[in-house]
Amino acid sequence: ETPRSAGAGTSLAAAFPNGSSSGAGENASTEMSRLRAQVASLEGEREMRVKLEKLLEVQTVQVDLQKELRMKTESLLQVEQQTTSKLRQQLEEARKLPGSTGRQEPDLESRALLEGRFDQAQKRIASLERQLAEATAPETSDRVESQLRNQIEEQERLIESLRE
């Protein structure tokens, strides 16, 4: 009971001492207060459900983007590894054949260039491997999504029980 409904009931009791109207007025006032509180609760639950659904949508998109990023990173890593393998072969060939053209300087320059490219490729590979290791695993994100779905279902059950 709210103080307002209690006050209304007492004034009715004073006006009708035999109690003919006081019980009906107080019951109606109490019922109205209870219904208003229930409506407010349901509105709050509905707002919470909408927010949870939006959060679920955002996280679903995030999971999809993480999976796509992981696939592209793995693809890029493969390309970098292939490039590194080719550079390694070129370096080995360049070391085996120094001065075969009769000119040593261009071979040294090309070998230095190959070694620089090889080092850069190895650094990119290390960076990509770190990114993959630090990336959130899809299973973890899927678990979060599952937990959010369970929370939404629980909210729906609560809303249904309040409606009854």
Buried (B, 14 or more C-beta within 10 A) or exposed (E): EBEEBBEBBEEBBEEEEEEEEBEEBBEEBBEEBEEEEEEEEBEEBEEBBEEBBEBBEEBBEBBEEBBEEBEEBEEBBEEBBEBBEEBBEBBEEBEEEEEEEEEEEEBEEEBEEBBEBBEBBBEBBEEBBEBEEEBEEBEEBBEBBEEBBEBBEEBEEBBEEEEE
